[in-house]
């Protein structure tokens, strides 16, 4: 299949650099890049292992009520007022 392809400047520079390094024709290099890129795009996102956090029993709450933030801070800072 013949087609016209317009490359961005940065892509053209990379292709030119790779042509010199790998000593391949433009056609070979573009086909190789497209095969690898399309194969990767078609495979979807890599699967990640599921992460689980282990639970720990911290015992009972030492403060009576955590709804009153001022009281919880006072107790944590050592103040004894209500």
N, C-alpha and C positions, 0 to 999 in steps of 0.2 A: 504494500500500500504506500503510495506517495502522498505526502502532505507537506504543508508549509508550517514551520514551527517558529514562533517568535520567543526568544529567550530574554529574560531580564538580564541586566548587566552583570549582576553578581553571579547568576547561574552560568552565564556565558564564560565568565572568568574561571569559575570552578571547572567547567567542562574543558576549557582550553588547558588549564593546569593538569588535569587528569589525562588528557590526550598526550601531553608531553611525557608524563611519568609512565603511563601504561603502554605507550606507543600503539594506540588503537585509533581506528578511524572514528569520525564523528558518529557515523551510523552505528557502529558496534557499541560505542560508549553510551549513546542515548538509549539504545535498545536494552543494554544491560541495566542501566539506571532505572528505566521504566519497569522492567521485569521485577527487579528487587523492590522498588517502591510500591508497585501495584500489588505484589504478593503480600507485603507487609500491611498495606491498607486493607486488603481483602481479609486478612486473618483476624482483624478486630483488635481490641485492646488486650494487652497481656493480662492473664488472670493473676490476681494477687491472692496470696494466702490470707485466710481470715485470721484476724488478730483478736484474741480474747484476753481480757484483763481478769486476773485471779481476784476473788473476793477475799476479804479479811474481816473477821469479827472484831470490832473495836470495843465490844462490851456495851454497857448501858451508858446513856448520856449523863455526864456529871452535872450538867446544868438542868434545872427544872424545865425551862421553857426557852426555846431559841427564837420565838416569835418577837420577843422584845430585844432588839439589837443593842440598845443602850445598856440594858441589864447584863446581857451576855458579855459585852465589852468591859463593863465595870468589874464583873467577876473575873474575867480573864486578866485584867490589869491589877487585880488584888484589892480593889475598892470594895468595901462592905456596906453598901447603902441600898435602900429600897425606897 
